[in-house]
Amino acid sequence: MMKRNLLAGMAVAMMALSACNDETIDIGNTLTGETDKFSVSKGEFKVTTRSVMADSVLLRSSYCYLGKAKDADTRSYVTSEFMTQFNLLESFSLPSPDDIATRHDGMVAADSCQLELFYDLATSTDTLSAMKIRASELEVPMEENRRYYSNFDPVAEGLIRTDGIQADKVFTLADQTLSAAKRSSSSDYLSSIKVKLNKPYTDKNGKSYNNYGTYLMQQYYQHPEYFKNSYTFNHNVCPGFFFSVVDGEGVYTEISEMSIRFYFQRKTSKADSTSTYAVALAGTEEILQTTKITNDKEKLKQLAADNTCTYIKAPAGLYTEVTLPVDDVFRGHENDSVLTAFVDFVRINDMSGDKSFSVPSNLMMVPKDSLTSFFETQKLPDSKMTYSTSLTKSTNDYSFTNISQLLHRLANIKQAGLKSDPDWVAHHPNWNKVLLVPVQVIMTTTSSTTAVSSYEHCVSLASTKLVGGSESPDDPIKLTVVYANFNK
């Protein structure tokens, strides 16, 4: 076995240094005895591709996006809206009520309250366009054990409290109340959208407060058990908010952090003196949050019907479906070993001039019938059935450098299926099909080590065209396979 592995490695090295054709190359004859001769050969096979609809995608808590932008290919809009709960640390506490100077009707109260959505101005689209959003209070919190997909509509599902908060905000991503120099140079400037919650508020029990911050504070002192942790807080005090787009376009940004912040006056040690005190409850990936994506499905279907190329579109837009020539790869090579197999998907440069959509940085290759389970079980690519790659800018393509194990496994799955069902292929039409899916790579840092923790569906604006499609001339996509045969 050691000799066979050594020779296989030498064969691959030789393949990298010399061109091959479909004929056998007698590369091992001078290295081994007569009984160990082996040969290497190469085959190229046509790969067919087409665009398919993504429909909806599973979205987790790592990313939230907000905005509405126009797709230059479909000439229609992509809208992202999101729901979030708020995180409450188990160490959360407020000062003694006797130390709070702000009062309303004789009880502790907040001076003001606001929702804050933080974003990175550098990664956002049009920073000067105006947009109007609405923050709507949820009736009930999101369910802990439910998987939320991008087509989940909290309004249609009855999650919005009909008599609760509905606060609107008009904004531009570049805060026009500050100078450009102030925005770029100030170390303490954080880009954020602030939605004021200072109007009178009535809770579900019919009790009224002068603002939402006062409601939160009085709930804390009357029901400290509600503030034990995030679960009790979300189920008894604040189920969360839904942020929707009301008007405007061109704005699309990732919301990296969010919080509820309220202010009140706290007594100091000096007589009749107070200081302003602020408390923030954050929305983080440790609690539930999810993005709702709205695409024009009919326009996407029209684009998918273009067979002169294929498309990759995010969020929740289009994938490229790849039919792998598994039968062709192994036909006539039943006694050979597949040393390596690789395929490149070349980009078609988009000259439209619309820069709202970036080029997808990372693609996942996953069997079509395994797409849902892969993301629902939070798997990582194993280089056996699933693979990941990134855009190679120098060659303008996405290269999958060795998918030999995938080919072997698909062939074995088919062979096993035919043993029990002669019509297995008809019952499993996707057995040799994989999807190219745009993904976001989630990194986690522990101590001084940074590693990939998960792959999630891409929710940012990303789009590209690939060479391929059923009407492309000259079979542009080739799967290259390198075989080894150990001669007797």
matplotlib code that plots the C-alpha trace (Angstrom):
import matplotlib.pyplot as plt

x = [0.0, 2.8, 4.4, 1.1, 0.6, 4.1, 3.7, 0.3, 1.9, 4.7, 2.2, 0.3, 3.5, 4.5, 1.0, 1.6, 4.8, 3.8, 0.8, -1.3, -3.8, -6.4, -3.8, -2.1, 1.2, 3.7, 5.2, 6.0, 7.9, 11.4, 10.6, 9.4, 9.8, 7.6, 5.1, 4.5, 4.2, 1.4, 0.2, -1.5, -4.1, -6.3, -9.8, -12.0, -15.8, -18.5, -20.2, -23.7, -25.1, -28.2, -29.6, -32.2, -34.3, -33.1, -36.6, -35.9, -32.9, -32.3, -31.1, -29.4, -28.4, -25.0, -26.1, -29.1, -29.6, -31.8, -32.6, -33.9, -31.7, -32.3, -30.8, -29.4, -30.0, -33.7, -34.5, -36.4, -35.8, -34.4, -35.7, -34.2, -36.0, -35.4, -36.7, -34.6, -34.9, -32.6, -30.0, -30.1, -27.0, -27.7, -25.7, -28.0, -29.1, -30.4, -29.6, -31.8, -35.0, -34.2, -31.1, -33.1, -34.1, -36.2, -39.9, -43.3, -46.5, -44.3, -42.6, -39.2, -39.1, -36.8, -36.0, -35.9, -35.5, -34.4, -33.7, -30.2, -29.1, -25.3, -23.8, -20.5, -20.6, -17.7, -19.7, -23.0, -24.5, -25.7, -25.0, -26.8, -30.2, -33.0, -34.9, -37.9, -38.1, -40.6, -39.9, -43.0, -43.3, -43.8, -46.8, -44.9, -41.2, -39.7, -39.8, -36.5, -36.7, -38.0, -35.9, -36.6, -36.2, -35.9, -39.5, -40.9, -43.3, -43.9, -46.9, -48.7, -47.8, -49.5, -46.4, -46.9, -48.7, -51.6, -51.9, -48.1, -45.3, -44.9, -42.2, -40.9, -37.5, -36.2, -32.4, -29.4, -26.6, -24.1, -25.4, -25.9, -26.1, -22.3, -19.6, -17.8, -14.6, -16.3, -17.7, -14.4, -12.0, -13.8, -12.7, -15.9, -18.3, -20.4, -22.7, -26.2, -29.9, -31.7, -35.5, -37.0, -39.4, -40.4, -44.2, -46.6, -46.7, -49.5, -48.5, -50.6, -52.4, -53.6, -51.2, -49.8, -46.3, -44.8, -42.3, -41.0, -38.0, -40.2, -42.1, -38.9, -37.7, -40.9, -41.2, -37.7, -38.6, -42.1, -41.1, -37.3, -37.9, -38.6, -35.0, -33.3, -32.1, -32.9, -35.6, -37.6, -37.1, -38.2, -41.3, -42.5, -41.3, -40.0, -40.7, -38.6, -39.1, -39.5, -37.7, -39.4, -38.8, -41.6, -40.2, -37.0, -34.4, -30.7, -29.9, -28.7, -26.5, -25.6, -26.8, -23.9, -25.3, -28.6, -29.8, -32.5, -31.0, -32.8, -31.6, -32.5, -31.1, -29.3, -28.6, -25.0, -23.2, -23.5, -26.6, -29.3, -27.0, -27.7, -26.0, -27.3, -27.3, -27.6, -28.5, -28.4, -29.9, -28.1, -29.3, -26.6, -26.3, -26.6, -30.4, -32.9, -32.8, -33.6, -33.8, -36.8, -35.8, -38.2, -37.3, -39.3, -39.7, -41.1, -38.1, -35.8, -37.5, -37.1, -33.4, -33.0, -34.4, -31.4, -29.4, -26.5, -24.9, -25.7, -26.2, -25.3, -27.4, -27.8, -29.7, -32.1, -31.9, -30.3, -27.9, -26.0, -27.0, -24.2, -24.8, -21.6, -20.8, -20.3, -21.2, -18.8, -16.0, -16.0, -17.1, -14.2, -12.2, -13.7, -10.2, -8.6, -8.1, -9.2, -6.2, -7.8, -10.7, -11.1, -13.4, -13.4, -16.3, -15.3, -17.0, -18.4, -17.4, -20.5, -20.1, -23.4, -21.8, -24.2, -22.0, -24.7, -24.1, -20.6, -19.1, -19.7, -16.5, -17.2, -19.1, -20.2, -20.6, -23.2, -25.4, -28.7, -30.8, -28.6, -28.8, -31.4, -29.9, -26.4, -27.4, -30.0, -27.4, -24.7, -22.2, -18.8, -17.6, -15.9, -14.2, -16.0, -19.5, -19.4, -16.7, -16.0, -13.9, -13.3, -13.0, -9.5, -9.2, -6.1, -8.0, -11.5, -12.9, -14.1, -12.0, -12.8, -9.4, -10.2, -13.8, -12.7, -14.3, -17.6, -17.5, -16.7, -19.4, -22.1, -21.2, -21.4, -24.7, -26.2, -24.8, -26.2, -29.6, -29.9, -29.4, -32.7, -34.6, -34.1, -35.8, -33.7, -32.3, -35.9, -36.8, -33.6, -33.2, -30.9, -28.4, -25.5, -26.5, -24.8, -25.5, -23.1, -24.4, -23.0, -22.1, -20.7, -17.8, -18.3, -15.1, -14.7, -11.7, -10.8, -7.7, -5.3, -6.8, -9.2, -11.0, -14.0, -17.0, -19.8, -21.0, -24.2, -26.2, -25.0, -27.4, -25.4, -26.0, -23.9, -24.3, -22.3, -22.7, -20.8, -19.8, -22.2, -25.8, -27.4, -26.9, -23.3, -21.1, -18.2, -18.9, -17.1, -17.0, -14.8, -14.3, -10.7, -10.0, -6.6, -6.6, -3.9, -3.8, -1.6, -0.7, -0.4]
y = [0.0, 2.4, 1.8, 2.4, 5.7, 6.8, 6.1, 7.8, 10.9, 10.9, 10.5, 13.6, 15.6, 14.5, 15.5, 19.0, 19.3, 17.9, 18.1, 15.0, 13.8, 11.1, 8.4, 6.4, 7.7, 5.1, 7.0, 4.2, 1.9, 3.1, 3.4, -0.1, -3.7, -5.5, -6.5, -2.9, -1.0, 1.5, 4.2, 7.5, 8.9, 11.9, 12.4, 15.4, 15.3, 17.8, 19.4, 20.8, 23.7, 25.8, 28.5, 27.4, 29.4, 29.6, 30.2, 30.7, 30.1, 29.3, 32.3, 32.3, 35.0, 35.9, 38.6, 41.0, 43.2, 46.2, 48.0, 48.0, 47.9, 47.5, 44.5, 45.6, 42.2, 41.8, 45.5, 44.7, 45.3, 43.2, 44.1, 43.0, 43.5, 41.8, 40.7, 40.7, 40.1, 41.6, 40.1, 40.4, 39.4, 37.5, 40.1, 42.9, 45.3, 48.8, 51.2, 51.2, 53.1, 55.5, 56.6, 57.5, 61.1, 60.9, 60.4, 60.2, 60.1, 59.6, 56.4, 55.9, 56.8, 57.3, 60.6, 59.1, 55.8, 54.7, 51.7, 51.8, 50.0, 50.0, 49.4, 49.7, 52.7, 51.3, 48.2, 49.9, 50.9, 54.5, 56.5, 59.6, 58.2, 58.7, 55.7, 55.4, 52.4, 51.3, 49.6, 47.4, 45.8, 42.0, 40.4, 37.2, 36.3, 34.1, 30.4, 29.0, 25.7, 26.9, 27.3, 30.6, 30.9, 34.1, 34.0, 34.1, 37.1, 38.2, 40.3, 37.5, 35.1, 37.5, 38.2, 42.0, 43.6, 45.5, 48.1, 48.2, 50.5, 51.5, 54.1, 55.5, 56.9, 58.7, 58.5, 58.5, 56.2, 59.1, 61.2, 64.6, 66.4, 65.8, 66.9, 64.3, 65.1, 64.5, 61.1, 59.9, 61.3, 60.9, 57.8, 57.7, 58.1, 55.0, 54.8, 54.1, 54.5, 55.8, 55.2, 57.2, 55.5, 58.6, 58.7, 57.4, 53.6, 51.3, 47.7, 44.6, 45.0, 48.4, 50.3, 53.5, 55.0, 58.3, 56.4, 52.8, 53.3, 54.0, 50.8, 48.8, 50.4, 49.9, 46.3, 45.7, 47.0, 45.4, 42.0, 41.4, 37.7, 38.8, 40.1, 36.9, 36.1, 36.7, 34.1, 35.5, 39.1, 38.2, 36.2, 38.6, 42.1, 42.7, 40.1, 42.0, 44.3, 44.0, 46.5, 47.0, 49.2, 51.8, 54.0, 54.7, 52.7, 52.4, 51.8, 48.3, 47.6, 45.0, 45.7, 44.4, 45.3, 46.7, 47.8, 49.4, 52.3, 54.4, 57.3, 58.6, 60.9, 59.3, 61.0, 61.7, 62.1, 65.9, 67.5, 68.0, 66.9, 64.3, 62.7, 61.2, 57.4, 55.2, 51.5, 49.5, 46.1, 44.6, 42.4, 39.9, 36.5, 34.8, 35.6, 35.1, 37.4, 36.7, 38.5, 38.5, 38.7, 39.8, 39.2, 39.5, 35.8, 36.3, 38.4, 35.8, 33.0, 35.0, 35.4, 31.7, 30.9, 32.6, 29.5, 31.4, 31.5, 30.7, 33.0, 33.2, 35.7, 36.5, 37.0, 34.1, 34.5, 32.1, 29.1, 27.3, 23.7, 21.4, 17.9, 15.9, 13.2, 10.5, 7.6, 8.9, 9.2, 5.6, 4.0, 2.0, 2.8, 0.2, -1.0, 2.4, 4.7, 8.3, 10.3, 13.7, 15.5, 19.2, 21.7, 25.5, 27.8, 31.0, 34.4, 36.6, 40.1, 42.3, 45.6, 47.1, 49.6, 48.9, 48.4, 47.7, 44.0, 42.7, 39.5, 36.5, 35.8, 32.2, 29.4, 26.1, 22.9, 20.7, 17.8, 19.2, 16.9, 17.6, 21.4, 21.8, 19.3, 20.7, 24.2, 23.0, 20.8, 23.4, 21.1, 22.2, 21.2, 17.8, 17.6, 14.3, 15.3, 19.1, 21.6, 25.3, 27.6, 31.3, 33.5, 33.5, 37.1, 36.4, 33.8, 35.2, 31.9, 29.5, 26.4, 23.1, 21.4, 17.8, 16.4, 12.8, 11.6, 13.2, 11.3, 8.0, 8.4, 9.4, 6.4, 4.1, 5.5, 4.9, 1.3, 0.5, 2.0, 0.0, -3.3, -2.7, -0.7, -1.1, 2.3, 4.0, 6.7, 7.7, 7.9, 10.0, 12.4, 14.6, 11.9, 13.4, 17.1, 19.6, 23.3, 26.2, 28.3, 31.7, 31.6, 33.7, 32.2, 32.7, 32.9, 32.5, 33.6, 31.8, 33.0, 33.7, 31.2, 32.1, 29.3, 28.7, 28.0, 27.7, 28.5, 30.5, 31.6, 34.9, 37.7, 40.6, 41.8, 39.5, 38.5, 37.1, 35.3, 32.1, 30.6, 27.7, 27.1, 24.7, 27.1, 27.9, 26.9, 24.4, 22.8, 25.4, 23.6, 20.5, 18.1, 17.0, 13.5, 11.9, 8.1, 5.6, 2.0, -0.5, -3.0, -6.7]
z = [0.0, 0.8, -2.6, -4.4, -2.5, -3.3, -7.0, -7.1, -5.6, -8.1, -10.9, -9.8, -9.6, -13.1, -14.3, -13.0, -15.0, -18.3, -20.6, -21.2, -23.7, -23.6, -24.4, -21.7, -20.4, -19.3, -16.5, -14.0, -16.1, -15.3, -11.5, -10.7, -11.7, -14.2, -11.6, -10.4, -13.7, -13.7, -16.1, -15.9, -18.3, -18.6, -19.7, -20.3, -20.0, -20.8, -17.8, -18.3, -16.3, -15.9, -13.6, -11.0, -8.5, -4.9, -3.6, 0.1, 2.2, 5.8, 7.7, 11.1, 13.6, 12.3, 9.9, 9.5, 6.5, 5.9, 2.7, -0.8, -4.0, -7.7, -9.5, -12.9, -14.4, -13.5, -13.3, -10.1, -6.4, -3.6, -0.2, 3.1, 6.5, 9.8, 13.2, 16.3, 20.0, 22.6, 24.8, 28.6, 30.5, 33.7, 35.6, 34.4, 37.1, 37.6, 40.5, 43.6, 42.8, 45.6, 43.5, 40.4, 40.1, 37.0, 37.9, 36.2, 38.3, 41.3, 39.9, 38.4, 34.7, 31.7, 30.2, 26.7, 24.9, 21.4, 19.2, 17.7, 14.5, 13.9, 10.5, 8.6, 6.3, 4.2, 3.2, 2.5, -0.8, -1.7, 1.5, 0.4, -0.6, 1.9, 3.2, 5.6, 7.9, 10.5, 13.8, 14.8, 18.2, 18.1, 19.8, 20.7, 20.5, 17.8, 18.7, 20.0, 18.1, 14.8, 11.6, 10.0, 6.2, 4.2, 3.0, 6.6, 6.9, 10.5, 9.4, 7.6, 10.5, 13.0, 15.0, 14.9, 17.8, 16.2, 19.0, 19.8, 18.8, 15.2, 15.0, 11.7, 10.9, 7.8, 7.4, 5.1, 5.9, 5.8, 8.7, 7.1, 10.4, 10.7, 8.4, 6.3, 8.2, 11.5, 10.3, 9.0, 11.6, 14.9, 16.7, 18.8, 15.8, 15.2, 12.2, 13.4, 12.7, 15.8, 16.1, 19.0, 21.3, 23.3, 22.6, 25.3, 25.4, 26.6, 27.5, 26.8, 30.2, 29.3, 31.6, 30.1, 30.4, 29.2, 27.0, 26.3, 28.5, 31.5, 30.8, 30.8, 34.1, 35.9, 34.8, 36.2, 39.7, 39.7, 38.2, 38.8, 37.8, 34.2, 34.0, 35.1, 31.5, 27.8, 27.7, 30.6, 29.3, 25.7, 26.9, 29.5, 28.7, 25.2, 22.5, 20.0, 17.0, 13.2, 11.1, 7.7, 4.7, 4.1, 1.4, -0.5, -2.5, -3.1, 0.6, 1.6, 4.6, 7.1, 10.6, 12.7, 16.1, 17.6, 21.0, 23.0, 25.0, 27.6, 29.7, 33.2, 35.8, 38.7, 42.0, 42.8, 46.2, 45.9, 47.3, 44.7, 41.9, 39.2, 36.3, 33.1, 33.2, 30.1, 29.8, 26.6, 25.9, 22.8, 20.0, 19.2, 17.4, 20.8, 20.6, 17.8, 14.8, 11.1, 7.8, 5.5, 1.8, -0.9, -4.6, -7.8, -8.5, -12.0, -13.1, -11.6, -13.6, -16.8, -16.0, -15.2, -18.6, -20.3, -21.5, -22.9, -19.4, -15.8, -12.8, -9.2, -7.2, -3.6, -1.4, -2.1, -5.9, -8.3, -8.1, -10.9, -11.2, -12.4, -13.9, -13.3, -16.0, -13.4, -15.8, -18.4, -15.9, -14.9, -18.2, -19.4, -16.3, -13.9, -13.0, -12.8, -9.8, -10.1, -8.8, -9.1, -10.8, -11.2, -12.9, -13.3, -13.6, -15.4, -14.7, -17.5, -16.6, -16.1, -18.0, -16.9, -14.7, -11.8, -8.7, -6.1, -6.4, -5.6, -7.1, -4.8, -2.8, -1.8, -3.4, -2.0, -4.1, -2.5, -3.9, -4.9, -2.7, 0.3, 0.2, 2.9, 5.4, 4.9, 6.2, 8.7, 10.4, 10.2, 8.5, 7.2, 3.7, 4.1, 0.6, 0.1, -0.7, -0.2, -1.2, -0.9, -3.0, -3.4, -6.5, -8.1, -9.3, -11.5, -13.6, -12.9, -12.0, -9.3, -9.3, -7.6, -7.6, -6.6, -6.5, -7.1, -3.9, -4.8, -8.1, -6.5, -3.9, -6.4, -8.5, -5.5, -4.4, -7.8, -7.9, -4.5, -5.5, -8.7, -6.7, -4.9, -7.5, -11.3, -11.7, -9.1, -11.5, -12.5, -8.8, -8.1, -11.0, -9.1, -8.2, -10.2, -9.8, -7.5, -6.8, -6.7, -3.8, -2.7, 1.0, 3.8, 5.8, 9.5, 11.5, 15.2, 17.3, 20.5, 22.4, 19.5, 17.0, 14.3, 12.5, 10.3, 12.5, 9.9, 6.4, 5.9, 2.9, 1.5, 2.5, 1.0, -2.5, -4.7, -8.4, -11.3, -14.6, -15.4, -18.7, -19.4, -20.1, -22.6, -25.5, -25.0, -27.9, -27.9, -24.6, -22.5, -19.2, -18.9, -16.0, -16.2, -14.6, -14.0, -13.8, -12.6, -13.7, -12.0, -14.6, -14.0]

ax = plt.figure().add_subplot(projection="3d")
ax.plot(x, y, z, "-o")
ax.set_aspect("equal")
plt.show()
